[in-house]
Amino acid sequence: MTGQSNKDDLFLHDIEMGLGAWSWGDRSIWNYGRGYSDDDIEEAFHTSVSAGVNLVDTAEVYGSGLSEHLLGQFLKTTDQPILVATKFMPFPWRLSRKSLSNALHRSLDRLGLERVDLYQIHWPFPPYPVETWAEEIAGVANEGLTRAVGVSNFDKNQMQRAYSVLLSFNVPLTSNQVEYNLLNRRVEKNGVLDRCKELGIRLIAYSPLAKGLLTAKYDPQNPPPGVRGNGAVGKLKRIQSLIDLLKKIGKIHKDKTPAQVALNWIICKGALPIPGAKTGKQAAENSGAIGWRLTLEEINLLDEMSDDVSR
Ligand SMILES: NC(=O)c1ccc[n+]([C@@H]2O[C@H](COP(=O)([O-])OP(=O)(O)OC[C@H]3O[C@@H](n4cnc5c(N)ncnc54)[C@H](OP(=O)(O)O)[C@@H]3O)[C@@H](O)[C@H]2O)c1
């Protein structure tokens, strides 16, 4: 295997699901180094790619660059076309406009690439208005350092403003990456999802498994470890009826698991889920979320149950 083949025909809008790489190197939330190794992560990567999951989402801040570095190593071992998405963090102390371009060059070094497929502004942090970083990211797109530009955690108004600035540089806004799952449907209610569809912006759904809560492997007696456990017991008690419904619907679809049903629900909503996977086993299960669809009736049932458990 000699590195990636041509991926010019691959576009974000055609992709059903991606793979999230936050846990690759992150110790503070995900306990990297305890319970899963670099070999497990590499297996997660290859399992996903073999199953047709050909987008990986990372960021300069994940594992302080380790996530990008590991992804760069894995990319060298496959000839499959894979879209690479990474992000710029507008830390408040980044006062020079050049920091975006400098950060992208460092990301490219770690990834071993000449350009990425999607470069995203991670958060709309002050002190600069979103217009400032939109102008800078348009610049790196026009230099050819990224094929496409996205934002993340932008509300409807911020997204619209970034869209307009980018348009003035002839750069389309390709995506907005926001939290979206059966336990957090804010984007359905605050107009972000609808506006994305109107403007042709792909909504990338992060934490699509609610950081593991929707996989059914946790329960009130066995909450997630570390900081993810904070407040999780009460939540897990509230969502048991939703987990039961995910299991029931999964059975109808040739024994799909709760995770697969929860991810398919996002795909049915017209968004692109990027579940994180630490192991080949998790990646294999998650990739079973693509290539089929829930019925409208099942989507409605899940919507109702998600409303009930979120009250
Ligand atoms: N733009 C942003 O601000 C932002 C914020 C958050 C995330 N993201 C992106 O979105 C991606 C996904 O979000 P996320 O990692 O927060 O949460 P997630 O995808 O909802 O959950 C991922 C975690 O759930 C567990 N899991 C995944 N698949 C499983 C399976 N099949 N069976 C059992 N457990 C499974 C694993 O953790 P355990 O094994 O430890 O339970 C895994 O690390 C991230 O990797 C990142 O790329 C972006």
Ligand as a Chemical Component Dictionary entry (heavy atoms), coordinates in Angstrom:
data_LIG
# 
_chem_comp.id                   LIG 
_chem_comp.type                 NON-POLYMER 
_chem_comp.pdbx_formal_charge   0 
_chem_comp.three_letter_code    LIG 
# 
loop_
_chem_comp_atom.comp_id 
_chem_comp_atom.atom_id 
_chem_comp_atom.alt_atom_id 
_chem_comp_atom.type_symbol 
_chem_comp_atom.charge 
_chem_comp_atom.model_Cartn_x 
_chem_comp_atom.model_Cartn_y 
_chem_comp_atom.model_Cartn_z 
_chem_comp_atom.pdbx_ordinal 
LIG N1  N1  N 0  -16.640 20.304 16.793 1  
LIG C1  C1  C 0  -16.688 20.047 18.074 2  
LIG O1  O1  O 0  -16.697 20.947 18.934 3  
LIG C2  C2  C 0  -16.742 18.605 18.502 4  
LIG C3  C3  C 0  -17.107 18.263 19.828 5  
LIG C4  C4  C 0  -17.189 16.911 20.155 6  
LIG C5  C5  C 0  -16.917 15.928 19.192 7  
LIG N2  N2  N 1  -16.540 16.310 17.928 8  
LIG C6  C6  C 0  -16.252 15.312 16.864 9  
LIG O2  O2  O 0  -17.276 14.325 16.850 10 
LIG C7  C7  C 0  -16.700 13.025 17.032 11 
LIG C8  C8  C 0  -17.672 12.115 17.756 12 
LIG O3  O3  O 0  -18.131 12.685 18.969 13 
LIG P1  P1  P 0  -17.701 12.116 20.395 14 
LIG O4  O4  O 0  -16.451 11.340 20.250 15 
LIG O5  O5  O -1 -17.786 13.264 21.330 16 
LIG O6  O6  O 0  -18.909 11.179 20.848 17 
LIG P2  P2  P 0  -19.713 9.926  20.243 18 
LIG O7  O7  O 0  -19.336 9.676  18.857 19 
LIG O8  O8  O 0  -21.124 10.196 20.567 20 
LIG O9  O9  O 0  -19.201 8.752  21.207 21 
LIG C9  C9  C 0  -17.964 8.154  20.990 22 
LIG C10 C10 C 0  -17.618 7.199  22.123 23 
LIG O10 O10 O 0  -18.671 6.271  22.366 24 
LIG C11 C11 C 0  -18.107 4.983  22.610 25 
LIG N3  N3  N 0  -18.500 4.147  21.461 26 
LIG C12 C12 C 0  -18.468 4.505  20.134 27 
LIG N4  N4  N 0  -18.941 3.508  19.371 28 
LIG C13 C13 C 0  -19.296 2.514  20.200 29 
LIG C14 C14 C 0  -19.865 1.240  19.998 30 
LIG N5  N5  N 0  -20.182 0.811  18.788 31 
LIG N6  N6  N 0  -20.085 0.461  21.078 32 
LIG C15 C15 C 0  -19.786 0.886  22.318 33 
LIG N7  N7  N 0  -19.251 2.091  22.572 34 
LIG C16 C16 C 0  -19.004 2.902  21.524 35 
LIG C17 C17 C 0  -16.605 5.164  22.721 36 
LIG O11 O11 O 0  -16.239 5.554  24.051 37 
LIG P3  P3  P 0  -16.156 4.538  25.292 38 
LIG O12 O12 O 0  -15.720 3.212  24.761 39 
LIG O13 O13 O 0  -15.204 5.163  26.227 40 
LIG O14 O14 O 0  -17.553 4.517  25.868 41 
LIG C18 C18 C 0  -16.407 6.357  21.802 42 
LIG O15 O15 O 0  -15.217 7.031  22.038 43 
LIG C19 C19 C 0  -15.396 13.308 17.785 44 
LIG O16 O16 O 0  -14.479 12.247 17.686 45 
LIG C20 C20 C 0  -14.939 14.574 17.077 46 
LIG O17 O17 O 0  -14.361 14.242 15.831 47 
LIG C21 C21 C 0  -16.477 17.624 17.580 48 
# 
loop_
_chem_comp_bond.comp_id 
_chem_comp_bond.atom_id_1 
_chem_comp_bond.atom_id_2 
_chem_comp_bond.value_order 
_chem_comp_bond.pdbx_ordinal 
LIG N1  C1  SING 1  
LIG C1  O1  DOUB 2  
LIG C1  C2  SING 3  
LIG C2  C3  SING 4  
LIG C2  C21 DOUB 5  
LIG C3  C4  DOUB 6  
LIG C4  C5  SING 7  
LIG C5  N2  DOUB 8  
LIG N2  C6  SING 9  
LIG N2  C21 SING 10 
LIG C6  O2  SING 11 
LIG C6  C20 SING 12 
LIG O2  C7  SING 13 
LIG C7  C8  SING 14 
LIG C7  C19 SING 15 
LIG C8  O3  SING 16 
LIG O3  P1  SING 17 
LIG P1  O4  DOUB 18 
LIG P1  O5  SING 19 
LIG P1  O6  SING 20 
LIG O6  P2  SING 21 
LIG P2  O7  DOUB 22 
LIG P2  O8  SING 23 
LIG P2  O9  SING 24 
LIG O9  C9  SING 25 
LIG C9  C10 SING 26 
LIG C10 O10 SING 27 
LIG C10 C18 SING 28 
LIG O10 C11 SING 29 
LIG C11 N3  SING 30 
LIG C11 C17 SING 31 
LIG N3  C12 SING 32 
LIG N3  C16 SING 33 
LIG C12 N4  DOUB 34 
LIG N4  C13 SING 35 
LIG C13 C14 SING 36 
LIG C13 C16 DOUB 37 
LIG C14 N5  SING 38 
LIG C14 N6  DOUB 39 
LIG N6  C15 SING 40 
LIG C15 N7  DOUB 41 
LIG N7  C16 SING 42 
LIG C17 O11 SING 43 
LIG C17 C18 SING 44 
LIG O11 P3  SING 45 
LIG P3  O12 DOUB 46 
LIG P3  O13 SING 47 
LIG P3  O14 SING 48 
LIG C18 O15 SING 49 
LIG C19 O16 SING 50 
LIG C19 C20 SING 51 
LIG C20 O17 SING 52 
# 
